[in-house]
Amino acid sequence: MGGGRQAAPSRNVEQETVTLVPSKKEYEPNDTAEILVQAPFAPAEVVVTTRRNGMSEVHHLSLPTGSGTVKVPLQEVYIPGLTVQVDAVGSKVSHRRRRQRPPRQSLRPAYASGSLNLAINNSSRKLTVDVTPESKNLEPGSETNVNLKLKDSQGRPVSGEVALVMVD
């Protein structure tokens, strides 16, 4: 056979992109997000990682056709959003040419990754603040008391410590 040298096989795997399509632009707390996952190869083994403030969860999913839907339950603690990362592994057809022979098809390892942030409505975290001074007109340097009322998004009173800064 020919006296030419064969190149050493490459250990590099080209990273491709997983396409992620959320079912909504913004979710409510306690919704379940549905995300369409499309790997650039099939079949694909997928790891779905969700992260927020040091909390994370990992799930495994098999996608025989390279595409499927991931359901992610959203909790209020995830406000204002949750990061979802999807890593997929599988194989893809590799086309290698040899001199004066037809192209040979073989499988090569394939890897793809994608991430997105699921936005969660934060209106449940908003407070209504009502500040009313006892005296509406004051001389410089004079004092008055201030009434402060806090209500949550449901209109219920909120108690706790509050800092109030006023400038004369």
Rosetta constraint file for C-alpha pairs under 8 A:
AtomPair CA 13 CA 109 HARMONIC 6.57 0.50
AtomPair CA 13 CA 110 HARMONIC 6.44 0.50
AtomPair CA 13 CA 111 HARMONIC 6.88 0.50
AtomPair CA 14 CA 110 HARMONIC 7.05 0.50
AtomPair CA 14 CA 111 HARMONIC 6.88 0.50
AtomPair CA 15 CA 110 HARMONIC 7.37 0.50
AtomPair CA 15 CA 111 HARMONIC 5.30 0.50
AtomPair CA 15 CA 112 HARMONIC 5.24 0.50
AtomPair CA 15 CA 113 HARMONIC 7.25 0.50
AtomPair CA 16 CA 40 HARMONIC 7.21 0.50
AtomPair CA 16 CA 110 HARMONIC 7.86 0.50
AtomPair CA 16 CA 111 HARMONIC 6.15 0.50
AtomPair CA 16 CA 112 HARMONIC 4.30 0.50
AtomPair CA 16 CA 113 HARMONIC 6.54 0.50
AtomPair CA 17 CA 39 HARMONIC 7.27 0.50
AtomPair CA 17 CA 40 HARMONIC 7.05 0.50
AtomPair CA 17 CA 112 HARMONIC 4.88 0.50
AtomPair CA 17 CA 113 HARMONIC 5.11 0.50
AtomPair CA 17 CA 114 HARMONIC 5.74 0.50
AtomPair CA 18 CA 37 HARMONIC 6.90 0.50
AtomPair CA 18 CA 38 HARMONIC 5.73 0.50
AtomPair CA 18 CA 39 HARMONIC 4.80 0.50
AtomPair CA 18 CA 40 HARMONIC 6.55 0.50
AtomPair CA 18 CA 86 HARMONIC 7.14 0.50
AtomPair CA 18 CA 87 HARMONIC 7.51 0.50
AtomPair CA 18 CA 88 HARMONIC 7.45 0.50
AtomPair CA 18 CA 112 HARMONIC 5.53 0.50
AtomPair CA 18 CA 113 HARMONIC 5.04 0.50
AtomPair CA 18 CA 114 HARMONIC 4.77 0.50
AtomPair CA 19 CA 36 HARMONIC 7.89 0.50
AtomPair CA 19 CA 37 HARMONIC 5.92 0.50
AtomPair CA 19 CA 38 HARMONIC 5.03 0.50
AtomPair CA 19 CA 39 HARMONIC 6.55 0.50
AtomPair CA 19 CA 114 HARMONIC 6.40 0.50
AtomPair CA 20 CA 35 HARMONIC 6.34 0.50
AtomPair CA 20 CA 36 HARMONIC 5.65 0.50
AtomPair CA 20 CA 37 HARMONIC 4.95 0.50
AtomPair CA 20 CA 38 HARMONIC 6.56 0.50
AtomPair CA 20 CA 114 HARMONIC 6.85 0.50
AtomPair CA 20 CA 115 HARMONIC 7.15 0.50
AtomPair CA 20 CA 116 HARMONIC 7.26 0.50
AtomPair CA 21 CA 35 HARMONIC 5.41 0.50
AtomPair CA 21 CA 36 HARMONIC 4.95 0.50
AtomPair CA 21 CA 37 HARMONIC 6.76 0.50
AtomPair CA 22 CA 33 HARMONIC 7.04 0.50
AtomPair CA 22 CA 34 HARMONIC 6.02 0.50
AtomPair CA 22 CA 35 HARMONIC 4.36 0.50
AtomPair CA 22 CA 36 HARMONIC 6.36 0.50
AtomPair CA 22 CA 118 HARMONIC 7.73 0.50
AtomPair CA 23 CA 33 HARMONIC 6.66 0.50
AtomPair CA 23 CA 34 HARMONIC 5.44 0.50
AtomPair CA 23 CA 35 HARMONIC 5.98 0.50
AtomPair CA 23 CA 36 HARMONIC 7.65 0.50
AtomPair CA 24 CA 33 HARMONIC 7.61 0.50
AtomPair CA 25 CA 118 HARMONIC 7.69 0.50
AtomPair CA 25 CA 119 HARMONIC 7.02 0.50
AtomPair CA 26 CA 118 HARMONIC 6.89 0.50
AtomPair CA 26 CA 119 HARMONIC 4.92 0.50
AtomPair CA 26 CA 120 HARMONIC 5.58 0.50
AtomPair CA 26 CA 121 HARMONIC 6.50 0.50
AtomPair CA 27 CA 31 HARMONIC 6.38 0.50
AtomPair CA 27 CA 33 HARMONIC 7.27 0.50
AtomPair CA 27 CA 118 HARMONIC 7.46 0.50
AtomPair CA 27 CA 119 HARMONIC 6.21 0.50
AtomPair CA 27 CA 120 HARMONIC 4.73 0.50
AtomPair CA 27 CA 121 HARMONIC 6.01 0.50
AtomPair CA 28 CA 74 HARMONIC 7.92 0.50
AtomPair CA 28 CA 120 HARMONIC 5.54 0.50
AtomPair CA 28 CA 121 HARMONIC 5.31 0.50
AtomPair CA 29 CA 74 HARMONIC 5.85 0.50
AtomPair CA 29 CA 75 HARMONIC 5.41 0.50
AtomPair CA 29 CA 76 HARMONIC 4.78 0.50
AtomPair CA 29 CA 78 HARMONIC 7.99 0.50
AtomPair CA 29 CA 79 HARMONIC 7.52 0.50
AtomPair CA 29 CA 120 HARMONIC 6.34 0.50
AtomPair CA 29 CA 121 HARMONIC 6.92 0.50
AtomPair CA 30 CA 73 HARMONIC 6.66 0.50
AtomPair CA 30 CA 74 HARMONIC 4.98 0.50
AtomPair CA 30 CA 75 HARMONIC 4.95 0.50
AtomPair CA 30 CA 76 HARMONIC 6.44 0.50
AtomPair CA 31 CA 73 HARMONIC 6.23 0.50
AtomPair CA 31 CA 74 HARMONIC 5.49 0.50
AtomPair CA 31 CA 75 HARMONIC 7.63 0.50
AtomPair CA 32 CA 71 HARMONIC 6.30 0.50
AtomPair CA 32 CA 72 HARMONIC 5.42 0.50
AtomPair CA 32 CA 73 HARMONIC 4.27 0.50
AtomPair CA 32 CA 74 HARMONIC 5.69 0.50
AtomPair CA 33 CA 71 HARMONIC 5.63 0.50
AtomPair CA 33 CA 72 HARMONIC 5.03 0.50
AtomPair CA 33 CA 73 HARMONIC 6.27 0.50
AtomPair CA 33 CA 74 HARMONIC 6.95 0.50
AtomPair CA 34 CA 69 HARMONIC 6.38 0.50
AtomPair CA 34 CA 70 HARMONIC 5.68 0.50
AtomPair CA 34 CA 71 HARMONIC 4.63 0.50
AtomPair CA 34 CA 72 HARMONIC 6.44 0.50
AtomPair CA 35 CA 69 HARMONIC 5.47 0.50
AtomPair CA 35 CA 70 HARMONIC 5.15 0.50
AtomPair CA 35 CA 71 HARMONIC 6.47 0.50
AtomPair CA 35 CA 72 HARMONIC 7.92 0.50
AtomPair CA 36 CA 67 HARMONIC 7.33 0.50
AtomPair CA 36 CA 68 HARMONIC 5.88 0.50
AtomPair CA 36 CA 69 HARMONIC 4.58 0.50
AtomPair CA 36 CA 70 HARMONIC 6.51 0.50
AtomPair CA 37 CA 67 HARMONIC 5.47 0.50
AtomPair CA 37 CA 68 HARMONIC 5.38 0.50
AtomPair CA 37 CA 69 HARMONIC 5.85 0.50
AtomPair CA 37 CA 70 HARMONIC 7.03 0.50
AtomPair CA 38 CA 66 HARMONIC 5.98 0.50
AtomPair CA 38 CA 67 HARMONIC 4.46 0.50
AtomPair CA 38 CA 68 HARMONIC 6.82 0.50
AtomPair CA 39 CA 44 HARMONIC 6.94 0.50
AtomPair CA 39 CA 66 HARMONIC 5.06 0.50
AtomPair CA 39 CA 67 HARMONIC 6.11 0.50
AtomPair CA 39 CA 88 HARMONIC 6.84 0.50
AtomPair CA 39 CA 112 HARMONIC 6.93 0.50
AtomPair CA 40 CA 66 HARMONIC 6.92 0.50
AtomPair CA 40 CA 112 HARMONIC 7.38 0.50
AtomPair CA 41 CA 66 HARMONIC 5.66 0.50
AtomPair CA 41 CA 90 HARMONIC 7.00 0.50
AtomPair CA 41 CA 91 HARMONIC 6.93 0.50
AtomPair CA 41 CA 92 HARMONIC 6.21 0.50
AtomPair CA 41 CA 110 HARMONIC 7.61 0.50
AtomPair CA 42 CA 63 HARMONIC 7.19 0.50
AtomPair CA 42 CA 64 HARMONIC 6.05 0.50
AtomPair CA 42 CA 65 HARMONIC 5.19 0.50
AtomPair CA 42 CA 66 HARMONIC 4.21 0.50
AtomPair CA 42 CA 67 HARMONIC 7.96 0.50
AtomPair CA 42 CA 90 HARMONIC 6.93 0.50
AtomPair CA 42 CA 91 HARMONIC 7.41 0.50
AtomPair CA 42 CA 92 HARMONIC 7.74 0.50
AtomPair CA 43 CA 62 HARMONIC 7.68 0.50
AtomPair CA 43 CA 63 HARMONIC 5.74 0.50
AtomPair CA 43 CA 64 HARMONIC 4.24 0.50
AtomPair CA 43 CA 65 HARMONIC 5.42 0.50
AtomPair CA 43 CA 66 HARMONIC 5.17 0.50
AtomPair CA 43 CA 90 HARMONIC 6.32 0.50
AtomPair CA 43 CA 91 HARMONIC 7.68 0.50
AtomPair CA 44 CA 62 HARMONIC 6.14 0.50
AtomPair CA 44 CA 63 HARMONIC 5.09 0.50
AtomPair CA 44 CA 64 HARMONIC 6.23 0.50
AtomPair CA 44 CA 65 HARMONIC 7.54 0.50
AtomPair CA 44 CA 66 HARMONIC 5.39 0.50
AtomPair CA 44 CA 88 HARMONIC 5.97 0.50
AtomPair CA 44 CA 89 HARMONIC 5.60 0.50
AtomPair CA 44 CA 90 HARMONIC 4.90 0.50
AtomPair CA 44 CA 91 HARMONIC 7.84 0.50
AtomPair CA 45 CA 60 HARMONIC 7.47 0.50
AtomPair CA 45 CA 61 HARMONIC 6.10 0.50
AtomPair CA 45 CA 62 HARMONIC 4.72 0.50
AtomPair CA 45 CA 63 HARMONIC 6.14 0.50
AtomPair CA 45 CA 88 HARMONIC 5.51 0.50
AtomPair CA 45 CA 89 HARMONIC 5.39 0.50
AtomPair CA 45 CA 90 HARMONIC 6.35 0.50
AtomPair CA 46 CA 60 HARMONIC 5.74 0.50
AtomPair CA 46 CA 61 HARMONIC 5.03 0.50
AtomPair CA 46 CA 62 HARMONIC 6.03 0.50
AtomPair CA 46 CA 63 HARMONIC 7.23 0.50
AtomPair CA 46 CA 86 HARMONIC 6.64 0.50
AtomPair CA 46 CA 87 HARMONIC 5.63 0.50
AtomPair CA 46 CA 88 HARMONIC 4.36 0.50
AtomPair CA 46 CA 89 HARMONIC 6.58 0.50
AtomPair CA 47 CA 58 HARMONIC 6.77 0.50
AtomPair CA 47 CA 59 HARMONIC 5.70 0.50
AtomPair CA 47 CA 60 HARMONIC 4.67 0.50
AtomPair CA 47 CA 61 HARMONIC 6.34 0.50
AtomPair CA 47 CA 86 HARMONIC 5.73 0.50
AtomPair CA 47 CA 87 HARMONIC 5.30 0.50
AtomPair CA 47 CA 88 HARMONIC 6.46 0.50
AtomPair CA 48 CA 58 HARMONIC 5.63 0.50
AtomPair CA 48 CA 59 HARMONIC 5.13 0.50
AtomPair CA 48 CA 60 HARMONIC 6.30 0.50
AtomPair CA 48 CA 61 HARMONIC 7.60 0.50
AtomPair CA 48 CA 84 HARMONIC 6.98 0.50
AtomPair CA 48 CA 85 HARMONIC 5.82 0.50
AtomPair CA 48 CA 86 HARMONIC 4.64 0.50
AtomPair CA 48 CA 87 HARMONIC 6.68 0.50
AtomPair CA 49 CA 56 HARMONIC 6.80 0.50
AtomPair CA 49 CA 57 HARMONIC 5.64 0.50
AtomPair CA 49 CA 58 HARMONIC 4.51 0.50
AtomPair CA 49 CA 59 HARMONIC 6.56 0.50
AtomPair CA 49 CA 84 HARMONIC 5.76 0.50
AtomPair CA 49 CA 85 HARMONIC 5.16 0.50
AtomPair CA 49 CA 86 HARMONIC 6.40 0.50
AtomPair CA 50 CA 56 HARMONIC 5.37 0.50
AtomPair CA 50 CA 57 HARMONIC 5.32 0.50
AtomPair CA 50 CA 58 HARMONIC 6.62 0.50
AtomPair CA 50 CA 82 HARMONIC 6.72 0.50
AtomPair CA 50 CA 83 HARMONIC 5.58 0.50
AtomPair CA 50 CA 84 HARMONIC 4.56 0.50
AtomPair CA 50 CA 85 HARMONIC 6.42 0.50
AtomPair CA 51 CA 55 HARMONIC 5.64 0.50
AtomPair CA 51 CA 56 HARMONIC 4.39 0.50
AtomPair CA 51 CA 57 HARMONIC 6.83 0.50
AtomPair CA 51 CA 82 HARMONIC 6.01 0.50
AtomPair CA 51 CA 83 HARMONIC 5.18 0.50
AtomPair CA 51 CA 84 HARMONIC 6.60 0.50
AtomPair CA 52 CA 56 HARMONIC 6.56 0.50
AtomPair CA 52 CA 78 HARMONIC 6.25 0.50
AtomPair CA 52 CA 81 HARMONIC 7.48 0.50
AtomPair CA 52 CA 82 HARMONIC 5.50 0.50
AtomPair CA 52 CA 83 HARMONIC 6.51 0.50
AtomPair CA 63 CA 67 HARMONIC 5.74 0.50
AtomPair CA 63 CA 68 HARMONIC 6.23 0.50
AtomPair CA 74 CA 78 HARMONIC 6.84 0.50
AtomPair CA 75 CA 79 HARMONIC 7.75 0.50
AtomPair CA 78 CA 82 HARMONIC 5.83 0.50
AtomPair CA 78 CA 120 HARMONIC 7.48 0.50
AtomPair CA 79 CA 119 HARMONIC 7.77 0.50
AtomPair CA 79 CA 120 HARMONIC 5.54 0.50
AtomPair CA 79 CA 121 HARMONIC 7.06 0.50
AtomPair CA 79 CA 122 HARMONIC 6.08 0.50
AtomPair CA 80 CA 119 HARMONIC 6.08 0.50
AtomPair CA 80 CA 120 HARMONIC 5.10 0.50
AtomPair CA 80 CA 121 HARMONIC 6.57 0.50
AtomPair CA 80 CA 122 HARMONIC 5.90 0.50
AtomPair CA 81 CA 117 HARMONIC 6.31 0.50
AtomPair CA 81 CA 118 HARMONIC 5.27 0.50
AtomPair CA 81 CA 119 HARMONIC 4.45 0.50
AtomPair CA 81 CA 120 HARMONIC 5.08 0.50
AtomPair CA 82 CA 117 HARMONIC 5.54 0.50
AtomPair CA 82 CA 118 HARMONIC 5.16 0.50
AtomPair CA 82 CA 119 HARMONIC 6.85 0.50
AtomPair CA 82 CA 120 HARMONIC 7.78 0.50
AtomPair CA 83 CA 115 HARMONIC 7.10 0.50
AtomPair CA 83 CA 116 HARMONIC 5.85 0.50
AtomPair CA 83 CA 117 HARMONIC 4.40 0.50
AtomPair CA 83 CA 118 HARMONIC 6.28 0.50
AtomPair CA 84 CA 115 HARMONIC 5.47 0.50
AtomPair CA 84 CA 116 HARMONIC 5.48 0.50
AtomPair CA 84 CA 117 HARMONIC 6.16 0.50
AtomPair CA 84 CA 118 HARMONIC 7.38 0.50
AtomPair CA 85 CA 113 HARMONIC 7.35 0.50
AtomPair CA 85 CA 114 HARMONIC 5.80 0.50
AtomPair CA 85 CA 115 HARMONIC 4.14 0.50
AtomPair CA 85 CA 116 HARMONIC 6.65 0.50
AtomPair CA 86 CA 113 HARMONIC 5.62 0.50
AtomPair CA 86 CA 114 HARMONIC 5.37 0.50
AtomPair CA 86 CA 115 HARMONIC 6.11 0.50
AtomPair CA 87 CA 111 HARMONIC 7.44 0.50
AtomPair CA 87 CA 112 HARMONIC 5.85 0.50
AtomPair CA 87 CA 113 HARMONIC 4.42 0.50
AtomPair CA 87 CA 114 HARMONIC 6.68 0.50
AtomPair CA 88 CA 111 HARMONIC 5.71 0.50
AtomPair CA 88 CA 112 HARMONIC 5.14 0.50
AtomPair CA 88 CA 113 HARMONIC 6.19 0.50
AtomPair CA 89 CA 109 HARMONIC 7.56 0.50
AtomPair CA 89 CA 110 HARMONIC 5.67 0.50
AtomPair CA 89 CA 111 HARMONIC 4.64 0.50
AtomPair CA 89 CA 112 HARMONIC 6.58 0.50
AtomPair CA 90 CA 109 HARMONIC 6.09 0.50
AtomPair CA 90 CA 110 HARMONIC 5.12 0.50
AtomPair CA 90 CA 111 HARMONIC 6.59 0.50
AtomPair CA 91 CA 107 HARMONIC 5.97 0.50
AtomPair CA 91 CA 108 HARMONIC 5.40 0.50
AtomPair CA 91 CA 109 HARMONIC 4.46 0.50
AtomPair CA 91 CA 110 HARMONIC 4.68 0.50
AtomPair CA 91 CA 111 HARMONIC 7.94 0.50
AtomPair CA 92 CA 107 HARMONIC 5.40 0.50
AtomPair CA 92 CA 108 HARMONIC 5.42 0.50
AtomPair CA 92 CA 109 HARMONIC 6.39 0.50
AtomPair CA 92 CA 110 HARMONIC 5.90 0.50
AtomPair CA 93 CA 105 HARMONIC 6.43 0.50
AtomPair CA 93 CA 106 HARMONIC 5.69 0.50
AtomPair CA 93 CA 107 HARMONIC 4.57 0.50
AtomPair CA 93 CA 108 HARMONIC 6.18 0.50
AtomPair CA 94 CA 105 HARMONIC 5.81 0.50
AtomPair CA 94 CA 106 HARMONIC 5.31 0.50
AtomPair CA 94 CA 107 HARMONIC 5.45 0.50
AtomPair CA 94 CA 108 HARMONIC 5.73 0.50
AtomPair CA 95 CA 103 HARMONIC 6.49 0.50
AtomPair CA 95 CA 104 HARMONIC 6.11 0.50
AtomPair CA 95 CA 105 HARMONIC 5.16 0.50
AtomPair CA 95 CA 106 HARMONIC 6.84 0.50
AtomPair CA 96 CA 103 HARMONIC 5.88 0.50
AtomPair CA 96 CA 104 HARMONIC 5.59 0.50
AtomPair CA 96 CA 105 HARMONIC 6.66 0.50
AtomPair CA 96 CA 106 HARMONIC 7.96 0.50
AtomPair CA 97 CA 101 HARMONIC 7.29 0.50
AtomPair CA 97 CA 102 HARMONIC 7.04 0.50
AtomPair CA 97 CA 103 HARMONIC 4.73 0.50
AtomPair CA 97 CA 104 HARMONIC 6.33 0.50
AtomPair CA 98 CA 102 HARMONIC 7.27 0.50
AtomPair CA 98 CA 103 HARMONIC 6.69 0.50
AtomPair CA 98 CA 104 HARMONIC 7.73 0.50
AtomPair CA 122 CA 126 HARMONIC 7.06 0.50
AtomPair CA 123 CA 153 HARMONIC 6.81 0.50
AtomPair CA 124 CA 152 HARMONIC 7.54 0.50
AtomPair CA 124 CA 153 HARMONIC 5.37 0.50
AtomPair CA 124 CA 154 HARMONIC 7.95 0.50
AtomPair CA 125 CA 152 HARMONIC 7.37 0.50
AtomPair CA 125 CA 153 HARMONIC 6.86 0.50
AtomPair CA 126 CA 152 HARMONIC 6.49 0.50
AtomPair CA 126 CA 153 HARMONIC 5.90 0.50
AtomPair CA 127 CA 150 HARMONIC 6.51 0.50
AtomPair CA 127 CA 151 HARMONIC 5.59 0.50
AtomPair CA 127 CA 152 HARMONIC 4.77 0.50
AtomPair CA 127 CA 153 HARMONIC 6.07 0.50
AtomPair CA 128 CA 150 HARMONIC 5.67 0.50
AtomPair CA 128 CA 151 HARMONIC 5.09 0.50
AtomPair CA 128 CA 152 HARMONIC 6.36 0.50
AtomPair CA 128 CA 153 HARMONIC 7.35 0.50
AtomPair CA 128 CA 155 HARMONIC 7.99 0.50
AtomPair CA 129 CA 148 HARMONIC 7.20 0.50
AtomPair CA 129 CA 149 HARMONIC 5.89 0.50
AtomPair CA 129 CA 150 HARMONIC 4.88 0.50
AtomPair CA 129 CA 151 HARMONIC 6.77 0.50
AtomPair CA 130 CA 147 HARMONIC 7.97 0.50
AtomPair CA 130 CA 148 HARMONIC 5.73 0.50
AtomPair CA 130 CA 149 HARMONIC 5.06 0.50
AtomPair CA 130 CA 150 HARMONIC 6.53 0.50
AtomPair CA 131 CA 146 HARMONIC 6.85 0.50
AtomPair CA 131 CA 147 HARMONIC 5.83 0.50
AtomPair CA 131 CA 148 HARMONIC 4.73 0.50
AtomPair CA 131 CA 149 HARMONIC 6.64 0.50
AtomPair CA 132 CA 146 HARMONIC 5.70 0.50
AtomPair CA 132 CA 147 HARMONIC 5.11 0.50
AtomPair CA 132 CA 148 HARMONIC 6.50 0.50
AtomPair CA 133 CA 144 HARMONIC 6.92 0.50
AtomPair CA 133 CA 145 HARMONIC 6.04 0.50
AtomPair CA 133 CA 146 HARMONIC 4.26 0.50
AtomPair CA 133 CA 147 HARMONIC 6.09 0.50
AtomPair CA 134 CA 144 HARMONIC 6.29 0.50
AtomPair CA 134 CA 145 HARMONIC 5.66 0.50
AtomPair CA 134 CA 146 HARMONIC 5.95 0.50
AtomPair CA 134 CA 147 HARMONIC 7.31 0.50
AtomPair CA 135 CA 144 HARMONIC 6.32 0.50
AtomPair CA 135 CA 145 HARMONIC 7.77 0.50
AtomPair CA 138 CA 142 HARMONIC 6.28 0.50
AtomPair CA 138 CA 143 HARMONIC 7.69 0.50
AtomPair CA 140 CA 168 HARMONIC 6.98 0.50
AtomPair CA 141 CA 168 HARMONIC 7.39 0.50
AtomPair CA 149 CA 157 HARMONIC 7.49 0.50
AtomPair CA 150 CA 157 HARMONIC 5.84 0.50
AtomPair CA 150 CA 158 HARMONIC 5.40 0.50
AtomPair CA 150 CA 159 HARMONIC 7.42 0.50
AtomPair CA 151 CA 155 HARMONIC 5.15 0.50
AtomPair CA 151 CA 156 HARMONIC 5.18 0.50
AtomPair CA 151 CA 157 HARMONIC 4.46 0.50
AtomPair CA 151 CA 158 HARMONIC 5.30 0.50
AtomPair CA 152 CA 156 HARMONIC 5.49 0.50
AtomPair CA 152 CA 157 HARMONIC 6.51 0.50
AtomPair CA 152 CA 158 HARMONIC 6.30 0.50
